[in-house]
């Protein structure tokens, strides 16, 4: 799968949406869509394992919000799009509010609690539901159960960083606010004793990772 082609297709679609301003917002927009697609693929693996062990798998994501049940376009004219898609995602009882407030406690497996953590700091910027459907369809073309396509995901992220306007020609890159908070939250909250915890960032750049560490320490 041509990585550069995927990135350009996504960027071209998003440039036509009035809700997105700049590459940083485009990255955040892609992040939550990619995450749900990847997570659904991972759940397929967990489900297969559970069946083989004679167990029942239960997703932390309500059925109507699992990728397979709303995002996949079967080309039968029934896929959510336009205002209906925006309401499904942005509404008071929609996808974002639901995933930001998933019931999580100390007994929740890490593989499930991460859904709420990821969505707690993400935003849905797109205002055109038709364009959003186009973005979702492009991302759904990637098969994350395929080894080559899983490798493609890393290439896609690197390609996005290379195209950041702020990177210029100096080869300087930055980690967007949302991913920086997620990475540091995972690292720091996993430490039982946070007192005296030291953080080392050899490639500090703008310092976003260090600032996030200060917030969560």
WONOR-V857557 format. One record per backbone hydrogen bond with DSSP energy under -1.0 kcal/mol. NH is the residue of the N-H (numbers start at 1). CO is the residue of the C=O. Records with the same first field share a line. If there is no record, write none. Layout:
# WONOR-V857557
NH = CO, CO
This chain:
# WONOR-V857557
6 = 2
7 = 3
8 = 4
9 = 5
10 = 6
11 = 7
12 = 8
13 = 9
14 = 10
15 = 11
16 = 13
17 = 14
20 = 17
26 = 22
27 = 23
28 = 24
29 = 25
30 = 26
31 = 27
32 = 28
33 = 29
34 = 30
35 = 31
36 = 32
37 = 33
38 = 34
39 = 35
40 = 36
41 = 37
42 = 38
43 = 39
44 = 40
45 = 41
46 = 42
47 = 43
48 = 44
49 = 45
50 = 46
51 = 47
52 = 48
53 = 49
54 = 51
55 = 50
65 = 62
66 = 63
69 = 66
70 = 67
71 = 67
72 = 67
85 = 81
86 = 82
87 = 83
88 = 84
89 = 85
90 = 86
91 = 87
94 = 91
95 = 88
96 = 89
98 = 94
99 = 95
100 = 96
108 = 105
112 = 109
113 = 109
114 = 110
115 = 112
117 = 113
118 = 114
119 = 115
120 = 116
132 = 128
133 = 129
134 = 130
135 = 131
136 = 132
137 = 133
138 = 134
139 = 135
140 = 136
141 = 138
142 = 139
146 = 143
150 = 146
151 = 147
152 = 148
153 = 149
155 = 151
156 = 152
157 = 153
158 = 154
159 = 155
160 = 156
161 = 157
162 = 158
163 = 159
164 = 161
167 = 164
170 = 167
172 = 167
180 = 176
181 = 177
182 = 178
183 = 179
184 = 180
185 = 181
186 = 182
187 = 183
188 = 184
189 = 185
191 = 188
197 = 194
207 = 204
211 = 207
212 = 208
213 = 209
214 = 210
215 = 211
216 = 212
217 = 213
